[in-house]
Structures are given as C-alpha cells and as structure tokens.
C-alpha cells in the first residue's frame, strides 16, 4: 500500500512539473509573438515619421501630383489607426495600400528629374525603402512566431493546458494578392 501511495504521489508530482513546463513554453511563445509585433511596431512608427518629410519634399516639385501624395497620406493614416487598434487584419490591408501608394509615388517621381536629384528626396527614398525591407523581414518573423504559438496551443498535451488557461491563437499578418502585385507603370503614365 505504501509503495502504491509513493508511486501515485511521484506520478502526481511528475504531471504537475510537466504541466508547469508546458505552461512556461506557452508563455514564452505568447511573449515571442508580442516581441515580434513590437519589432514591427517600431519600424512602422519610424516609417510613419518619415512619410510626411517625403511628402513635403515632393510637394515642392510635384505640384500637379497632389492626388498621389494624398493617397500616401491617407494610407499612412489607415496604417496608424489599425496599428493603434491592434487590428492585424486591417493593418495588413492598410500596409498594402501604403506600399502601393509609395510605389506609385516613387514611380511618378521618375518624371521629375529635379526631384530625383534632390538630396533630401534621395535620402528619404533610401530610408523608406530600407524600412520597407525591414518591415517585410519582421513580418516574416512575426508570422513565424504566430504560427509556432498557434500550432503549439493545438498540439496534445499542450492543448489541455492552453484551453484550461485560455491561451488564444493570434492572427497572421497577411496581404491579399492585389496588394502583393507589382505596380503597373502603364496605368501610372498611360
């Protein structure tokens, strides 16, 4: 009888320790997603701060292209709003619109040689392009962290702990096909 109680107690302790290990892994994954989102957030804020400078430089040269500039600023506002609300789906859509607007702006800027020669414009164009690349890299890291979290909270035995302690899945940061496609220069200059 004593041996049975010792074995039962040892089994309970092992299960309890294993539950703690699972819980700690789930917490680490959840915080990994938060960290990945924070990395994107920092880059979005940096780009958010650079865009008005770019638009201001462009305004000096592109007097007849106000519509292009306004689209970029509207898209910037949409990204900021989605970012503030933490709405990953809306952020993905707004990001696509902003990227499209920036590609349009850079394409239209080709028609203004004095703008392309402006050192401020070149600096901002390079800075924003660098931020765009960094955001793409961070988005990949974020989606990987989300995927790891979402898979883990569905796997057995982790699902038992995840359900009991209300661990929730996260949304991937995705873009639809239209937002991922290249800019059609014919429609810009046609």
C-alpha positions in Angstrom: 0.0 0.0 0.0 2.8 2.4 0.9 4.6 1.7 -2.4 1.4 2.5 -4.3 1.0 5.8 -2.5 4.6 6.7 -3.2 4.2 5.8 -6.9 0.9 7.8 -7.1 2.5 10.8 -5.4 5.5 10.6 -7.7 3.2 10.4 -10.7 1.2 13.5 -9.5 4.4 15.4 -8.9 5.7 14.5 -12.4 2.4 15.5 -14.0 2.4 18.8 -12.1 6.0 19.6 -13.1 5.2 18.6 -16.7 2.2 21.0 -16.6 4.5 23.8 -15.4 6.9 23.1 -18.2 4.1 23.2 -20.8 2.7 26.4 -19.3 6.2 28.1 -19.4 6.7 27.1 -23.0 3.3 28.5 -24.0 4.0 31.8 -22.1 7.3 32.1 -23.9 5.6 31.6 -27.3 3.0 34.2 -26.4 5.6 36.7 -25.5 7.6 35.8 -28.6 4.6 36.9 -30.7 4.3 40.1 -28.6 8.0 40.8 -29.1 7.8 40.2 -32.9 4.8 42.6 -33.0 6.8 45.2 -31.1 9.6 44.9 -33.6 7.1 45.6 -36.4 5.5 48.4 -34.4 8.9 50.2 -34.0 9.5 50.1 -37.8 6.0 51.2 -38.6 6.4 54.2 -36.3 9.8 55.1 -37.9 8.2 54.9 -41.4 5.2 56.8 -40.1 7.5 59.7 -39.0 9.5 59.7 -42.3 6.5 59.8 -44.7 5.4 63.4 -44.0 9.0 64.5 -44.7 9.0 62.7 -48.0 5.6 64.2 -49.0 6.8 67.6 -48.1 9.9 67.3 -50.2 7.8 66.0 -53.1 5.3 68.9 -52.8 8.0 71.3 -53.8 8.3 69.6 -57.1 5.1 67.7 -57.8 2.5 70.5 -57.9 0.3 68.5 -60.3 0.5 65.2 -58.5 -1.4 66.1 -55.3 -3.6 63.0 -55.7 -0.6 60.7 -55.4 0.6 62.5 -52.3 -2.8 62.5 -50.7 -3.2 58.7 -51.2 0.1 58.1 -49.5 -1.0 60.3 -46.5 -4.5 58.6 -46.3 -2.8 55.2 -46.4 -0.4 56.3 -43.7 -3.4 57.4 -41.5 -5.0 54.0 -42.1 -1.9 52.1 -41.0 -1.6 54.3 -37.9 -5.3 53.7 -37.0 -5.0 49.9 -37.5 -1.8 49.9 -35.5 -3.3 51.8 -32.6 -6.3 49.4 -32.6 -4.0 46.4 -32.8 -6.1 45.1 -35.7 -3.8 42.8 -37.6 -6.2 42.2 -40.5 -6.8 45.9 -41.0 -3.1 46.6 -40.7 -2.4 44.1 -43.4 -4.8 45.8 -45.7 -3.6 49.3 -44.9 0.0 48.3 -45.3 -0.8 47.0 -48.8 -2.4 50.3 -49.6 0.6 52.3 -48.3 3.1 50.1 -50.1 1.1 50.6 -53.3 1.0 54.3 -52.7 4.7 54.5 -52.1 5.5 52.6 -55.2 3.2 54.9 -57.2 4.9 57.9 -55.6 8.4 56.7 -56.5 7.2 55.8 -60.0 5.7 59.3 -60.5 8.9 60.9 -59.1 10.8 59.5 -62.1 9.0 62.2 -64.2 10.7 64.9 -62.1 14.4 64.9 -62.7 15.0 67.8 -60.3 13.1 65.9 -57.5 15.2 62.7 -58.2 18.3 64.9 -57.9 17.2 66.4 -54.6 19.4 65.0 -51.8 16.6 65.1 -49.2 14.4 63.1 -51.6 17.1 60.5 -52.2 17.9 60.2 -48.5 14.2 59.7 -47.6 13.6 57.3 -50.5 16.5 55.2 -49.4 15.4 55.4 -45.7 11.8 54.4 -46.5 13.0 51.6 -48.8 15.2 50.3 -46.1 12.3 50.5 -43.6 10.0 48.7 -46.1 12.6 45.8 -46.3 13.0 45.7 -42.6 9.2 45.6 -42.1 9.0 42.7 -44.6 11.7 40.8 -42.6 10.0 41.5 -39.3 6.6 40.5 -40.7 8.1 37.1 -41.7 9.5 36.8 -38.1 6.1 37.8 -36.6 4.2 35.3 -38.8 6.7 32.5 -37.8 6.1 33.4 -34.1 2.4 33.4 -34.6 2.5 30.0 -36.4 4.6 28.5 -33.6 2.2 29.7 -31.0 -0.9 28.6 -32.8 0.5 25.1 -33.6 1.6 24.6 -30.0 -1.7 25.6 -28.4 -3.4 23.0 -30.6 -0.9 20.1 -30.0 -1.6 17.4 -27.4 -0.9 17.6 -24.5 -0.3 21.4 -24.7 -3.9 21.9 -25.8 -5.1 20.8 -22.4 -3.1 23.5 -20.6 -3.8 26.1 -23.3 -7.5 25.6 -23.1 -7.6 25.5 -19.3 -5.6 28.7 -19.0 -7.3 30.4 -22.0 -4.3 30.8 -24.4 -5.6 32.2 -27.6 -4.4 32.0 -31.2 -3.0 35.1 -32.9 -3.8 36.3 -36.5 -1.1 36.1 -39.2 -0.2 39.4 -40.8 -1.2 38.7 -44.4 -1.6 40.6 -47.6 -4.0 39.8 -50.4 -2.8 39.1 -54.0 -3.7 42.6 -55.3 -1.6 44.2 -52.5 1.4 42.0 -53.3 1.4 42.6 -57.0 3.8 45.0 -58.8 2.8 48.5 -59.8 1.5 48.7 -63.3 3.5 51.6 -64.8 1.3 51.7 -67.9 -1.7 52.8 -65.7 0.5 55.4 -64.0 1.9 57.1 -67.1 -0.7 56.0 -69.7 
